[in-house]
């Protein structure tokens, strides 16, 4: 993810889940993002609970 000047961008369809999680982090914080991502079937090597440059 590239997060600059209140603009969140992604690299394409292959990063859709990471993009969605970053949007949730930006709007609602890491705790809510983890709550949403935890029950989803995701790539286990993508540590969603460690994502985001925003602190909740």
PDB file as gemmi writes it, atoms N, CA and C in Angstrom:
CRYST1    1.000    1.000    1.000  90.00  90.00  90.00 P 1                      
ATOM      1  N   UNK A   1       0.825  -1.175   0.000  1.00  0.00           N  
ATOM      2  CA  UNK A   1       0.000   0.000   0.000  1.00  0.00           C  
ATOM      3  C   UNK A   1       0.876   1.248   0.000  1.00  0.00           C  
ATOM      4  N   UNK A   2       0.421   2.227  -0.702  1.00  0.00           N  
ATOM      5  CA  UNK A   2       1.035   3.555  -0.650  1.00  0.00           C  
ATOM      6  C   UNK A   2       0.019   4.496  -0.044  1.00  0.00           C  
ATOM      7  N   UNK A   3       0.355   5.064   1.080  1.00  0.00           N  
ATOM      8  CA  UNK A   3      -0.550   5.979   1.760  1.00  0.00           C  
ATOM      9  C   UNK A   3       0.138   7.340   1.833  1.00  0.00           C  
ATOM     10  N   UNK A   4      -0.353   8.276   1.052  1.00  0.00           N  
ATOM     11  CA  UNK A   4       0.231   9.612   1.032  1.00  0.00           C  
ATOM     12  C   UNK A   4      -0.862  10.653   0.850  1.00  0.00           C  
ATOM     13  N   UNK A   5      -0.765  11.735   1.584  1.00  0.00           N  
ATOM     14  CA  UNK A   5      -1.654  12.884   1.406  1.00  0.00           C  
ATOM     15  C   UNK A   5      -3.128  12.484   1.359  1.00  0.00           C  
ATOM     16  N   UNK A   6      -3.557  11.660   2.306  1.00  0.00           N  
ATOM     17  CA  UNK A   6      -4.943  11.198   2.393  1.00  0.00           C  
ATOM     18  C   UNK A   6      -5.401  10.446   1.151  1.00  0.00           C  
ATOM     19  N   UNK A   7      -4.496   9.811   0.461  1.00  0.00           N  
ATOM     20  CA  UNK A   7      -4.804   9.009  -0.714  1.00  0.00           C  
ATOM     21  C   UNK A   7      -4.282   7.598  -0.477  1.00  0.00           C  
ATOM     22  N   UNK A   8      -5.173   6.626  -0.567  1.00  0.00           N  
ATOM     23  CA  UNK A   8      -4.778   5.231  -0.394  1.00  0.00           C  
ATOM     24  C   UNK A   8      -4.875   4.574  -1.762  1.00  0.00           C  
ATOM     25  N   UNK A   9      -3.784   4.020  -2.236  1.00  0.00           N  
ATOM     26  CA  UNK A   9      -3.778   3.359  -3.538  1.00  0.00           C  
ATOM     27  C   UNK A   9      -3.310   1.919  -3.382  1.00  0.00           C  
ATOM     28  N   UNK A  10      -3.573   1.134  -4.392  1.00  0.00           N  
ATOM     29  CA  UNK A  10      -3.179  -0.267  -4.379  1.00  0.00           C  
ATOM     30  C   UNK A  10      -2.540  -0.619  -5.712  1.00  0.00           C  
ATOM     31  N   UNK A  11      -2.056  -1.845  -5.817  1.00  0.00           N  
ATOM     32  CA  UNK A  11      -1.342  -2.265  -7.012  1.00  0.00           C  
ATOM     33  C   UNK A  11      -2.230  -2.959  -8.035  1.00  0.00           C  
ATOM     34  N   UNK A  12      -3.433  -3.335  -7.696  1.00  0.00           N  
ATOM     35  CA  UNK A  12      -4.318  -4.014  -8.638  1.00  0.00           C  
ATOM     36  C   UNK A  12      -5.195  -5.027  -7.953  1.00  0.00           C  
ATOM     37  N   UNK A  13      -5.901  -5.853  -8.726  1.00  0.00           N  
ATOM     38  CA  UNK A  13      -6.864  -6.798  -8.165  1.00  0.00           C  
ATOM     39  C   UNK A  13      -6.261  -7.810  -7.194  1.00  0.00           C  
ATOM     40  N   UNK A  14      -5.001  -8.134  -7.359  1.00  0.00           N  
ATOM     41  CA  UNK A  14      -4.355  -9.110  -6.490  1.00  0.00           C  
ATOM     42  C   UNK A  14      -4.159  -8.629  -5.066  1.00  0.00           C  
ATOM     43  N   UNK A  15      -4.318  -7.345  -4.833  1.00  0.00           N  
ATOM     44  CA  UNK A  15      -4.141  -6.789  -3.482  1.00  0.00           C  
ATOM     45  C   UNK A  15      -5.444  -6.237  -2.925  1.00  0.00           C  
ATOM     46  N   UNK A  16      -6.578  -6.720  -3.436  1.00  0.00           N  
ATOM     47  CA  UNK A  16      -7.886  -6.202  -3.031  1.00  0.00           C  
ATOM     48  C   UNK A  16      -8.150  -6.358  -1.530  1.00  0.00           C  
ATOM     49  N   UNK A  17      -7.813  -7.516  -0.957  1.00  0.00           N  
ATOM     50  CA  UNK A  17      -8.063  -7.709   0.477  1.00  0.00           C  
ATOM     51  C   UNK A  17      -7.202  -6.782   1.326  1.00  0.00           C  
ATOM     52  N   UNK A  18      -5.932  -6.658   0.968  1.00  0.00           N  
ATOM     53  CA  UNK A  18      -5.055  -5.764   1.708  1.00  0.00           C  
ATOM     54  C   UNK A  18      -5.540  -4.316   1.597  1.00  0.00           C  
ATOM     55  N   UNK A  19      -6.004  -3.944   0.409  1.00  0.00           N  
ATOM     56  CA  UNK A  19      -6.532  -2.609   0.170  1.00  0.00           C  
ATOM     57  C   UNK A  19      -7.746  -2.358   1.056  1.00  0.00           C  
ATOM     58  N   UNK A  20      -8.658  -3.323   1.100  1.00  0.00           N  
ATOM     59  CA  UNK A  20      -9.854  -3.185   1.929  1.00  0.00           C  
ATOM     60  C   UNK A  20      -9.495  -3.034   3.406  1.00  0.00           C  
ATOM     61  N   UNK A  21      -8.543  -3.830   3.862  1.00  0.00           N  
ATOM     62  CA  UNK A  21      -8.127  -3.750   5.265  1.00  0.00           C  
ATOM     63  C   UNK A  21      -7.500  -2.393   5.560  1.00  0.00           C  
ATOM     64  N   UNK A  22      -6.700  -1.874   4.651  1.00  0.00           N  
ATOM     65  CA  UNK A  22      -6.092  -0.555   4.850  1.00  0.00           C  
ATOM     66  C   UNK A  22      -7.150   0.543   4.925  1.00  0.00           C  
ATOM     67  N   UNK A  23      -8.201   0.423   4.132  1.00  0.00           N  
ATOM     68  CA  UNK A  23      -9.286   1.410   4.195  1.00  0.00           C  
ATOM     69  C   UNK A  23      -9.976   1.344   5.552  1.00  0.00           C  
ATOM     70  N   UNK A  24     -10.231   0.135   6.039  1.00  0.00           N  
ATOM     71  CA  UNK A  24     -10.853  -0.012   7.360  1.00  0.00           C  
ATOM     72  C   UNK A  24      -9.950   0.556   8.443  1.00  0.00           C  
ATOM     73  N   UNK A  25      -8.646   0.301   8.350  1.00  0.00           N  
ATOM     74  CA  UNK A  25      -7.702   0.850   9.323  1.00  0.00           C  
ATOM     75  C   UNK A  25      -7.753   2.376   9.303  1.00  0.00           C  
ATOM     76  N   UNK A  26      -7.760   2.952   8.109  1.00  0.00           N  
ATOM     77  CA  UNK A  26      -7.771   4.412   7.982  1.00  0.00           C  
ATOM     78  C   UNK A  26      -9.042   5.022   8.560  1.00  0.00           C  
ATOM     79  N   UNK A  27     -10.179   4.345   8.374  1.00  0.00           N  
ATOM     80  CA  UNK A  27     -11.456   4.906   8.804  1.00  0.00           C  
ATOM     81  C   UNK A  27     -11.853   4.532  10.226  1.00  0.00           C  
ATOM     82  N   UNK A  28     -11.499   3.304  10.649  1.00  0.00           N  
ATOM     83  CA  UNK A  28     -12.018   2.792  11.921  1.00  0.00           C  
ATOM     84  C   UNK A  28     -10.965   2.290  12.890  1.00  0.00           C  
ATOM     85  N   UNK A  29      -9.715   2.161  12.452  1.00  0.00           N  
ATOM     86  CA  UNK A  29      -8.655   1.695  13.327  1.00  0.00           C  
ATOM     87  C   UNK A  29      -8.328   0.228  13.148  1.00  0.00           C  
ATOM     88  N   UNK A  30      -7.180  -0.153  13.704  1.00  0.00           N  
ATOM     89  CA  UNK A  30      -6.673  -1.521  13.554  1.00  0.00           C  
ATOM     90  C   UNK A  30      -7.566  -2.555  14.225  1.00  0.00           C  
ATOM     91  N   UNK A  31      -8.149  -2.202  15.362  1.00  0.00           N  
ATOM     92  CA  UNK A  31      -8.981  -3.166  16.078  1.00  0.00           C  
ATOM     93  C   UNK A  31     -10.176  -3.590  15.224  1.00  0.00           C  
ATOM     94  N   UNK A  32     -10.854  -2.646  14.595  1.00  0.00           N  
ATOM     95  CA  UNK A  32     -11.999  -2.964  13.739  1.00  0.00           C  
ATOM     96  C   UNK A  32     -11.550  -3.742  12.501  1.00  0.00           C  
ATOM     97  N   UNK A  33     -10.400  -3.366  11.931  1.00  0.00           N  
ATOM     98  CA  UNK A  33      -9.890  -4.075  10.752  1.00  0.00           C  
ATOM     99  C   UNK A  33      -9.623  -5.537  11.092  1.00  0.00           C  
ATOM    100  N   UNK A  34      -9.044  -5.784  12.253  1.00  0.00           N  
ATOM    101  CA  UNK A  34      -8.774  -7.167  12.657  1.00  0.00           C  
ATOM    102  C   UNK A  34     -10.087  -7.912  12.886  1.00  0.00           C  
ATOM    103  N   UNK A  35     -11.083  -7.247  13.465  1.00  0.00           N  
ATOM    104  CA  UNK A  35     -12.387  -7.857  13.692  1.00  0.00           C  
ATOM    105  C   UNK A  35     -13.024  -8.289  12.361  1.00  0.00           C  
ATOM    106  N   UNK A  36     -12.846  -7.477  11.333  1.00  0.00           N  
ATOM    107  CA  UNK A  36     -13.394  -7.797  10.013  1.00  0.00           C  
ATOM    108  C   UNK A  36     -12.563  -8.876   9.316  1.00  0.00           C  
ATOM    109  N   UNK A  37     -11.243  -8.780   9.378  1.00  0.00           N  
ATOM    110  CA  UNK A  37     -10.367  -9.693   8.645  1.00  0.00           C  
ATOM    111  C   UNK A  37     -10.255 -11.079   9.275  1.00  0.00           C  
ATOM    112  N   UNK A  38     -10.372 -11.160  10.587  1.00  0.00           N  
ATOM    113  CA  UNK A  38     -10.144 -12.432  11.279  1.00  0.00           C  
ATOM    114  C   UNK A  38     -11.017 -13.583  10.772  1.00  0.00           C  
ATOM    115  N   UNK A  39     -12.327 -13.409  10.585  1.00  0.00           N  
ATOM    116  CA  UNK A  39     -13.140 -14.548  10.135  1.00  0.00           C  
ATOM    117  C   UNK A  39     -13.056 -14.826   8.629  1.00  0.00           C  
ATOM    118  N   UNK A  40     -12.374 -13.968   7.887  1.00  0.00           N  
ATOM    119  CA  UNK A  40     -12.279 -14.151   6.436  1.00  0.00           C  
ATOM    120  C   UNK A  40     -11.242 -15.206   6.081  1.00  0.00           C  
ATOM    121  N   UNK A  41     -11.430 -15.833   4.941  1.00  0.00           N  
ATOM    122  CA  UNK A  41     -10.441 -16.767   4.426  1.00  0.00           C  
ATOM    123  C   UNK A  41      -9.383 -15.917   3.722  1.00  0.00           C  
ATOM    124  N   UNK A  42      -8.230 -15.781   4.367  1.00  0.00           N  
ATOM    125  CA  UNK A  42      -7.171 -14.921   3.849  1.00  0.00           C  
ATOM    126  C   UNK A  42      -5.862 -15.686   3.793  1.00  0.00           C  
ATOM    127  N   UNK A  43      -4.902 -15.108   3.137  1.00  0.00           N  
ATOM    128  CA  UNK A  43      -3.564 -15.677   3.063  1.00  0.00           C  
ATOM    129  C   UNK A  43      -2.926 -15.581   4.451  1.00  0.00           C  
ATOM    130  N   UNK A  44      -2.570 -16.698   5.076  1.00  0.00           N  
ATOM    131  CA  UNK A  44      -2.038 -16.648   6.445  1.00  0.00           C  
ATOM    132  C   UNK A  44      -0.687 -15.931   6.566  1.00  0.00           C  
ATOM    133  N   UNK A  45       0.023 -15.757   5.456  1.00  0.00           N  
ATOM    134  CA  UNK A  45       1.304 -15.057   5.536  1.00  0.00           C  
ATOM    135  C   UNK A  45       1.133 -13.542   5.502  1.00  0.00           C  
ATOM    136  N   UNK A  46      -0.073 -13.077   5.253  1.00  0.00           N  
ATOM    137  CA  UNK A  46      -0.346 -11.646   5.303  1.00  0.00           C  
ATOM    138  C   UNK A  46      -0.847 -11.323   6.700  1.00  0.00           C  
ATOM    139  N   UNK A  47      -0.045 -10.729   7.487  1.00  0.00           N  
ATOM    140  CA  UNK A  47      -0.344 -10.481   8.896  1.00  0.00           C  
ATOM    141  C   UNK A  47      -1.236  -9.259   9.030  1.00  0.00           C  
ATOM    142  N   UNK A  48      -2.541  -9.476   8.835  1.00  0.00           N  
ATOM    143  CA  UNK A  48      -3.496  -8.372   8.842  1.00  0.00           C  
ATOM    144  C   UNK A  48      -3.496  -7.599  10.154  1.00  0.00           C  
ATOM    145  N   UNK A  49      -3.249  -8.284  11.253  1.00  0.00           N  
ATOM    146  CA  UNK A  49      -3.245  -7.597  12.542  1.00  0.00           C  
ATOM    147  C   UNK A  49      -2.043  -6.665  12.701  1.00  0.00           C  
ATOM    148  N   UNK A  50      -1.061  -6.742  11.805  1.00  0.00           N  
ATOM    149  CA  UNK A  50       0.111  -5.870  11.871  1.00  0.00           C  
ATOM    150  C   UNK A  50       0.095  -4.810  10.777  1.00  0.00           C  
ATOM    151  N   UNK A  51      -0.947  -4.782   9.946  1.00  0.00           N  
ATOM    152  CA  UNK A  51      -1.008  -3.851   8.829  1.00  0.00           C  
ATOM    153  C   UNK A  51      -1.361  -2.449   9.293  1.00  0.00           C  
ATOM    154  N   UNK A  52      -1.122  -1.493   8.445  1.00  0.00           N  
ATOM    155  CA  UNK A  52      -1.593  -0.140   8.646  1.00  0.00           C  
ATOM    156  C   UNK A  52      -0.589   0.783   9.286  1.00  0.00           C  
ATOM    157  N   UNK A  53      -0.608   2.004   8.841  1.00  0.00           N  
ATOM    158  CA  UNK A  53       0.256   3.026   9.417  1.00  0.00           C  
ATOM    159  C   UNK A  53      -0.511   3.889  10.411  1.00  0.00           C  
ATOM    160  N   UNK A  54      -1.796   3.584  10.582  1.00  0.00           N  
ATOM    161  CA  UNK A  54      -2.628   4.356  11.482  1.00  0.00           C  
ATOM    162  C   UNK A  54      -2.730   3.629  12.808  1.00  0.00           C  
ATOM    163  N   UNK A  55      -2.709   4.342  13.884  1.00  0.00           N  
ATOM    164  CA  UNK A  55      -2.887   3.746  15.209  1.00  0.00           C  
ATOM    165  C   UNK A  55      -4.300   3.983  15.668  1.00  0.00           C  
ATOM    166  N   UNK A  56      -4.911   2.938  16.197  1.00  0.00           N  
ATOM    167  CA  UNK A  56      -6.301   3.043  16.675  1.00  0.00           C  
ATOM    168  C   UNK A  56      -6.355   3.806  17.975  1.00  0.00           C  
TER     169      UNK A  56                                                      
END                                                                             
